[in-house]
Amino acid sequence: MTMVRTPPPLPVRDKAAARALSPMLNRLAEERATGVLVREHGTLHLAEGRVVHAESPLAPGLDVLLTAHGTLATAAWQRAAAAAEGPLRAAELLLESGLLPAGALELCHLDALYDAGYFALAPSSTPGRFHYDGAPRTGTLPSVPVVALERETLRRRLQLHRLWPDPAADTAPLIRADPLLRDTGPAPAAPARPTRRTPLAPRQRAVLDRVDGTRTAADIARELGRQAFHTLVDVRRLAAAGHLRPLAPVVPVPPAPPPTAPEQARNLPPPLPPVTDPDIALLKRLRDALEAL
């Protein structure tokens, strides 16, 4: 009797997750690819289908997280970065030289990976590009499966949405707002702002103190040496409490088109009346009278 093996059903993701995350990343994980996935808001480094490193211009790098609070001297990181190719190898050199404890480095590495990965997996208006790399990775820092990064990214999106559903404050320059005034403009997706001041936690106060109309949440995260996502949590809570809001973008006013020929004619002054012979004779008599004086 011949037994027919039935293949297992393919995993089905909900439509919202399929639109939000990267189907390409899941295919690369299935084929155990090694290389670099470049997306609009960040970069993911893969080794045999697992994420080993992530970078994003919206998140502080591993160097910031290590040096901001005294875990590592800035000069030590600079020396390692000059002697290594990329931040991941620089971190491994520091570990091999004994300048960093393994636990502290692994914790900061995973924090930076999930932080930058959150932005790298943000909805994108451009397709991602993957560059294959056949060289195997032999580093000691931990990697994470793609499914874990996706699950954590979705969890973080849901948490931010529950705090304050308007994402405009995540990337725009931030300005202070009067928490005693209620928003009167239309905001169908956002809850009503509170009408009374609420005490701020020290973390939130540190963020609000750096709101000046030019800094974004990413700028504040780098100055504080914190993960960008944790800063977004404070920003959204401050926005929900009415303490800050995103700076509205300046819409340039297009120049007025040049007037057409009929409009130019309407704007011209009326023509002078023609000069007649009696007028000329009068002018001559006036000139003669002035010369006789």
C-alpha positions in Angstrom: 0.0 0.0 0.0 1.4 3.3 -1.1 1.1 6.2 1.3 0.8 9.7 -0.1 2.5 12.4 1.9 0.5 15.6 2.1 2.6 18.7 2.4 1.9 20.9 5.4 -0.3 24.0 4.7 1.4 27.2 4.1 1.4 29.7 7.0 -1.3 32.4 6.4 -0.7 35.9 7.8 -3.5 38.4 8.2 -3.9 41.0 5.5 -2.8 43.9 7.6 0.4 42.1 8.5 1.1 41.1 4.9 0.7 44.7 3.8 2.9 46.1 6.6 5.8 43.8 6.7 8.2 42.4 4.0 7.2 39.3 2.1 10.7 39.4 0.5 12.2 39.0 4.0 10.1 35.9 4.6 11.2 34.3 1.4 14.9 35.1 2.2 14.4 33.4 5.6 12.9 30.3 4.0 15.8 30.0 1.6 18.3 30.6 4.4 19.9 33.5 2.4 23.0 35.4 3.5 23.3 39.1 2.5 21.9 42.6 3.1 18.3 43.6 2.6 18.1 47.4 1.9 14.7 49.0 2.5 13.5 52.6 2.5 13.9 53.2 6.3 16.6 50.8 7.2 18.9 47.8 6.4 18.7 44.2 7.7 21.8 41.9 7.6 21.0 38.3 7.2 23.1 35.1 7.8 21.5 31.8 6.8 18.1 33.4 6.9 18.4 34.9 10.4 18.8 38.6 11.2 22.2 39.4 12.7 22.3 43.2 12.5 20.0 46.1 11.6 20.6 49.7 10.9 18.3 52.7 10.4 18.8 56.5 10.2 15.8 56.8 12.6 17.4 54.7 15.4 20.6 55.2 17.4 23.4 52.8 16.5 25.1 50.3 18.7 27.9 52.8 19.3 25.4 55.3 20.8 23.8 52.7 23.1 27.2 51.5 24.3 28.9 54.9 24.9 26.0 57.1 26.1 25.8 55.9 29.7 29.4 54.8 30.4 29.2 51.2 29.3 32.1 51.9 27.0 34.5 54.8 26.5 33.9 56.7 23.3 37.6 56.6 22.4 37.6 52.8 22.8 34.7 52.5 20.3 36.4 54.8 17.9 39.6 52.7 17.9 37.7 49.5 17.3 35.6 51.1 14.5 38.8 52.3 12.8 40.3 48.8 12.9 37.2 46.9 11.9 34.8 46.7 8.9 31.4 47.8 10.2 29.9 48.2 13.7 29.2 44.5 14.2 32.8 43.5 13.7 33.9 46.5 15.9 31.7 45.2 18.7 33.2 41.7 18.4 36.8 43.2 18.5 35.9 44.9 21.8 34.5 41.7 23.1 37.6 39.7 22.2 39.9 42.4 23.7 38.0 42.2 27.1 36.9 45.9 27.0 33.2 44.8 27.1 31.5 42.2 29.2 29.7 39.7 27.0 26.3 40.2 28.7 26.3 43.9 28.2 27.3 43.7 24.6 24.7 41.1 23.7 22.0 43.1 25.5 22.9 46.3 23.6 23.3 44.4 20.4 19.8 43.0 20.6 18.3 46.3 21.7 19.9 48.0 18.6 18.8 45.2 16.3 15.1 45.3 17.4 15.1 49.1 17.5 16.5 49.6 13.9 14.5 46.5 12.7 11.3 48.2 13.7 12.0 51.1 11.4 13.5 48.9 8.6 10.2 47.0 8.5 8.0 50.1 8.3 5.6 50.5 5.4 7.6 51.5 2.4 6.8 53.3 -0.9 9.7 51.7 -2.7 10.6 48.0 -3.1 13.5 46.5 -1.1 16.7 45.3 -2.7 18.7 42.3 -1.5 22.4 41.8 -2.1 23.6 38.2 -1.7 26.8 37.5 0.1 28.3 34.0 0.0 30.7 34.6 2.9 29.5 32.8 6.0 29.3 34.7 9.3 31.3 33.3 12.1 30.7 36.1 14.7 29.8 35.5 18.4 26.9 37.9 18.7 23.4 36.5 18.8 21.0 36.5 15.8 17.2 36.4 15.8 14.8 34.6 13.5 12.8 36.7 11.0 9.5 35.6 12.6 10.6 37.0 16.0 11.6 40.4 14.5 8.2 40.6 12.7 6.3 39.6 15.8 8.1 42.2 17.9 7.6 44.9 15.2 3.9 44.3 15.1 3.6 44.3 18.9 5.4 47.7 19.0 3.1 49.2 16.3 0.1 48.1 18.3 1.5 49.6 21.5 2.1 53.0 19.9 -1.3 53.0 18.3 -3.0 52.4 21.6 -1.0 55.2 23.2 -1.8 57.8 20.5 -3.0 56.7 17.1 -1.5 59.6 15.1 2.0 58.7 13.9 2.9 62.2 12.6 4.9 62.9 15.8 7.2 59.9 15.1 9.2 61.7 12.3 8.3 65.4 12.2 10.0 68.1 14.2 8.3 68.5 17.5 7.0 71.7 19.2 5.5 72.2 22.6 1.7 72.6 22.9 -0.4 74.0 25.7 -1.8 71.0 27.6 -4.7 73.1 29.0 -6.2 73.7 25.6 -8.3 71.2 23.9 -7.7 70.4 20.2 -10.6 71.9 18.2 -9.5 70.7 14.8 -10.8 67.5 13.2 -9.0 64.4 14.4 -11.2 61.4 13.8 -8.6 58.9 14.7 -7.3 60.6 17.9 -8.9 60.7 21.3 -9.8 63.9 22.9 -6.9 65.6 24.7 -7.1 66.0 28.5 -8.0 69.3 30.0 -5.9 69.1 33.1 -2.1 68.9 33.6 -0.8 65.5 34.6 2.6 65.0 36.3 5.4 63.9 34.0 7.7 61.0 34.6 11.4 61.8 34.6 11.8 60.1 31.2 9.1 62.1 29.7 10.4 65.3 31.2 13.8 64.6 29.6 12.2 64.2 26.2 10.0 67.3 26.6 13.0 69.5 27.7 14.6 68.8 24.3 11.5 69.7 22.2 12.4 73.0 20.4 10.7 72.9 17.0 13.7 71.5 15.2 14.5 68.1 16.9 12.7 65.0 15.9 12.1 61.9 18.0 15.2 60.3 16.5 17.3 63.4 17.3 16.1 63.3 20.9 16.8 59.5 21.2 20.4 60.0 20.0 21.0 62.9 22.5 19.6 60.9 25.3 21.4 57.7 24.3 18.1 55.7 24.3 16.4 53.4 21.9 14.3 55.2 19.4 11.2 53.1 20.1 11.3 53.9 23.8 11.5 57.6 22.9 8.5 57.2 20.6 6.6 55.7 23.5 7.3 58.9 25.5 6.6 61.1 22.6 3.2 59.5 22.0 2.3 59.7 25.6 3.2 63.4 25.7 1.2 64.0 22.5 -1.8 62.2 24.1 -1.5 64.4 27.1 -1.3 67.5 25.0 2.2 68.5 25.9 3.6 68.4 22.4 2.6 68.1 18.7 4.3 67.7 15.4 5.3 70.8 13.5 3.1 71.2 10.5 5.0 71.1 7.2 5.4 74.4 5.4 3.5 74.3 2.1 5.2 76.5 -0.5 3.0 79.0 -2.2 3.5 78.8 -6.0 4.3 82.1 -7.7 1.4 83.8 -9.5 1.4 83.3 -13.2 2.4 86.2 -15.4 -0.6 88.3 -16.6 -2.0 87.6 -20.1 -2.2 90.3 -22.8 -5.8 91.4 -22.0 -4.9 91.6 -18.2 -1.8 93.7 -19.0 -3.9 96.0 -21.1 -6.4 96.5 -18.3 -3.6 97.4 -15.8 -2.1 100.1 -18.0 -2.9 103.8 -17.2 -5.3 105.6 -19.6 -3.6 107.2 -22.6 -2.9 111.0 -22.6 -5.2 113.2 -24.8 -3.7 114.2 -28.1 -2.0 117.6 -28.4 -3.9 120.1 -30.7 -2.7 123.3 -32.5 -4.3 125.7 -30.0 -2.5 124.0 -27.3 0.8 124.4 -29.1 0.1 128.1 -29.6 -0.8 128.6 -25.9 2.5 126.9 -24.9 4.5 129.3 -27.2 2.8 132.4 -25.7 3.6 131.1 -22.1 7.2 130.5 -23.1 7.5 134.0 -24.6 6.0 135.5 -21.4 8.4 133.7 -19.2 11.4 134.8 -21.3 10.3 138.4 -21.1 10.3 138.4 -17.3 
